[in-house]
Amino acid sequence: MSKMEDANQDVGFEFGLYTLGDLSADPVTGHSITASKRLKEIIAAAKLADEAGLDLFGVGEHHRLDFAVSSPPVVLAAIAGVTKRIRLVSATTVLGTADPVKVFEDFATLDLLSAGRAEIIAGRGAYLESFPLFGYKLEDYKELFYEKINLLLALNQHERITWNGKLRSALSNAEIAPRPEQKQLPIWVGVGGTTASAELAGTLGTGMTLAILGGDPARFKTLVEHYRAAGVEAGYKQEHLKVAITSHGFIGKTAEQARDEFYPYYANYDMQFMGGQTRGKLLTRDQFQQLTDPVNALAVGSPEQLIEKILAQHELFGHQRYMLQFDIGGIPFSKIASSIELFATKVAPAVRKELNKKAK
């Protein structure tokens, strides 16, 4: 337990960005983007975030033609070469259809290349295309993740391992190399909205990364409570049970500017990836306006509004990390860059200042 606790030590409230690398055409100009250009923009965004003083940059995993990233550790390794201090996170690693040994070795290599900045968020994934692609049965969905997250945690603790499971070949005194620069890789479990997933993260003693993409964040409070209760029951100290909140967002100098600029891209992303196609209708401007209300999770507005939302969520969850996804729906890089600057220079310092005042 002590090593896992060391890997998740609190270093203050952290701010980060994450991307899934969707290849949406710009709905305003109609221009499409190639996977090559999208990857270059992701690396440029990470460099900006690092220079601006943000703490984390995450890259997600999909195996579809409408996303540019299928191998987060490769992209993060490229980012490592142009950044100095920002931590490099998967967002998420689809562990159920991956080999935990390969996942660990890839991220241990990333950790060495980045001088100890690698982290893993392991999750089940929002899409199912990886199951047939890698030869797994969908009916084993839950059991695959449970077995593989336990194996990944064991690999993180031991240079050699003997292990037996049901869904992967056994390991007999196997050497697990290379070892990371950190004592252990920080490992988080990504949770969408189920109590079982939250309790599993707590039982394992990992951090929990909670995706809150819309609606009233208060409805997720019970998940955080279940996570911490399960962790304490498993013998972990509550201060070592870390929570990260992730959301979509966009920041403008004013609330009106932020909504005007982000609406077409958010509606475009919603139509392609978040249920708009099921509804058969494009999200209206009035619907979008409601999603950005103070009581809702969508983090779109002025710096002052973002500060209020983050602080309100901190009252609910007492979390240690907050990560936003700005680059969705074909939004131009220039707008992403402007939002990153406001997030780093206006929002993050103000939130930290307020939280430090409350802690005294």
N, C-alpha and C positions, 0 to 999 in steps of 0.2 A: 504493500500500500504506500509506503513512504516514497518510493520512486515515482509512482503515479502522482502523488501529491506534489512532489518537487516539479513535475512537468507542467502542472497547472497552477503554479503559484500566482497570486494576485500581484499585478504590477501597476495597479491603478486602472481607472476607466479608460477603455481603448475604443478608438474609432477606426472603421475600415470601410473599404469598398469591396464589392464582389461582382463578377460578371459570369454570364453563361455563354456569351459569345453568339447570340442569335444573329442570323443573316437576313433580317427583315429589310425589305426595300423601304426607302424613305417615302412615307405617304404624302409628303408635301411636294417633293421634286420628282418622285417616281424613280429615282436613281437606285440601282442595286449596288451591293458591295460584295467583293470577292472574299473568299475565306482568307486569302493571303493578306489583303488590306485590313480585314477585321482583326487578325492576329497582331498586325503591326500597331493598330490603334489600341489594342488591349495592353501591349507592352508600353506604349507611350503613356497611357492613363496610369499605369502602375508607377512609372517614373515620375510623373507629376505628383501622384499621391505621396511618394517617398520624399520628394523635395519639399512638399508642402507640410510635411510633418505628421501625416496620418500613420497609424500603427499597423494596419493590416491590409493585405490585398488578397482576395480569394478568386479562384478560377474553378468553374463548375465543369461537369462532365456530361456530355450527351453523345449519342451514336446515331445521329440523323444528319441528313444533308442540309437542313435548315439551321444548323449550329456549326460553329467553326472549331470548337474544342472537343476532342475526344480523349486527349491525353493531358490532363492538368499538370503532372510533374514535368513534362517536356516544356510546356508554356511557362511554368513557374521558374524553370531553370534558365530560360531566356531572360525572364524578368530579373532573376538574381544577378545576372551580368550587368544590368544597367541601374541597379538600385544599391543602397548602402545599408539601410537599417530596417526597412519595412518588413514585417513578418509575412511569410508566403504560405497561403492556406488553400487547401482544396475545398470546393464549395458546390457540391460534395463529391466524395469518392463513392461510386456506386459499388459498395463492397460485396453485395450478394452475388454479383456476376464477375467478380475479380478474384484473383489468387492473392490471398493475404501476404504470402511470402514475397511476391513480386511487388505488391503495393508497398510493403515495408522497405524493401531494398531500393525502390525508386525514390521514396521520400527520404530515406537515409542518405542516398546520393545527393539529392537536392539539399539536404541539411549541410552536408560537407561543402558543397559548392557555394552555399550562401552564408557560410560561417555561423551556422546554428539558427536559421530563421524559419525552418520548415514546420508545418503543422498539418494534421489530417482531420477533416470533418468527414466521418463515415456515415453513410445513409443508405436507405433502400432505393432512393431515386424516385423521381416523379413520373418517369416514363418506363415502358416495359420492353423497349426494342432490344435491350442488351441481353435479355434472357434467351431468345432463339439465336441471337448473333453469336453468343459464346457457349451455346449448347447446354443451357440450364432449363429446368422445368419450372414453369410459373407456379405450379402447386407447391413447390418447395420454397417459395418466396420468404416466409418468415423463418423457417429453419435454417436456410442458407445464411441469412444475415446473422442470426444468433450464433451459429457455429463459427462463422468467419470473424466476427468482431472479437470473440473470445480468443481465437487463434492470433489475431493481430495484436491484441494486448499482451499475449504470452511472448510473441516474437519481439515485442518492444522491451521485454524484461530480460531476455536470455540470449546470449551469443550462440549457444547450442540448445537444441530443443528436441525432445521426444514427445510425440503427440499422436493421438488417434481420434478420428471423427467418423461421421457417417457419410459425408458428402464430398470428402476430399481424401486423397491418398495419405497414408500415415507418414509421419516423419520419425526417423530413428537417429538420434544424436546428430541432427543436421546442423551444419554451420550456417548461420544467418549473417550474411555480410553484404555491404559494409555496415559497420555500426555508425550511428549518427554522431555529429559533434556534440549535440546536447546529450545529457545523461539518458534521456528518453525523449522520443517525439511526443509533443502534446497531442492527444487524441480526443476529439469531441464526437458526440453522436448527434447527427442532424435529426430533428423531430419536426414533423409536419403538424400533427394535431391529435395524436392518439395517446391515451394514458399509458398504455402498455409500453410504447417507445420511450416515454419520459421516465417511467419506472425502471426500464432496462438501463438507461444511461446512469441513473442514480445507483442502481445495484452494482454496476461495473466501476463506478467511481470516476467516470470520464466527465468532461465538460458536456453541457447540453446546448446545442445551437438550435434555436426555435425560430422557425419561419412564420412571420406574421405579415401577410401580404395584403390584408384588407380587413375591414370590420372593426369592431371595438376590441382593443387589446385586452380588456378586462376578462374576456371569455377564455383567455389562455392562462389566467392566473393559477387555476387549479392544476394545470400541467406542471408549472414550476413547483408548486407545493408538493405534488406527488413525486417529482424528481428528487427534491431535497429530502423528503421523508424516507424514500427508498434508499437514498445514499446514507443517511444517518443510521437507518436500520442495518445496513450492510457494514457499518463500522467506520465510515468516512466522516471526517469533521466537516461541519456545515460550511466553514469558510473555504474549504477546498472544492466545494461543489459549484463550479462556475457556470454562469448562464450567459449566452450571447443571443441577441435579438437581431434578426435580419428582416429587411423590408425593401420594397421599391421606393424610390424617392427622386426628387429633383428640387434644386434650390435656385431661386432667382433673387434679384435685389429687392423685389417686391412680390407679394403673394400673387397679384394679378399677372405679373410677368411670368412667374413660374408656371401658373396654370395655363396661360395662353401658349407658352412655348412647349410644355410637356404634353398637353392633351392629345394632339394628333398621334404622337408616338406611343403613348400609353394605350390609347384606343386601338391602335394598330397591333400592339403586342397582345392586348386582351383578345382581340379577334383571332389571332393566330395560335395563341398558346394557353390562354386562361379561361376558355369557356365561351368566348364570343361566337365561335363557329357553332357550338351546340345551341346557343340561343338564336343564332341566325341573324343577329342584329349587331350593328356597331354601337359601342357604348356612346351614349349621348353626352353632350357637354354638361347638362344638368346632373346626370348620373355621376359623371366624373367629379363635379363640384361637391357632391355629397360625400364621395369617397375621401376627399381631402379635408373634410370637416375636422375640427379639433378632436372630436371623440373617436375618429377613425384612424387606422394605422398608416394609411398611405401618406408618406412623408413628402408632400409637395407644398411648397410655400416659401415664404421669406425666411431668412436666418432666424429671426425672432420666433416665428411659428414652429420651426424645427426644434429650437431650443426648448420651447414649452412642451412639445410632444415627447421629446426624449426624457425630460425631467418627470413628466407625468407617468411615463412608462416605468421609469426607475422607481417611482413610488410603489408601483404595482409589483415589480419583479425583483428589485434590488440587483439587477444584472451588472455584469462587468464589461460587456462589449456591446457595441452597436454597429452594424454593418448595413450599408445601403447599396442597392443596385440602381445606378443612374442610366446605364447605356442600353436601353431596350427600345424595340420597335423601329429601329432605323434612325434614331436621333443622331444628328451630326456631331462629330468629335468636338467641334468648337464649343458647343453647348455643354457637352460633358465636362470639358476642361474648366469652363466658367463655374459650373456647379461644384466641382472638386475644390476649387479655390475657396469658395464661400463656405463649404463644409469644414475645410481645414482651418481657415483663418477667422471665421466668425462663429460658427456653431460649436466646434470642439472646445475652444478655449473658454467660452461662456459656460458650457455645461460642466466642464471640469472645475471651474471656479465656484460654481454654485454647489456642486457635490462636495468640494473640499470645505466650504463653509458649513454645510450640514454635518460633516463628519467631526467637526471640532466640538 
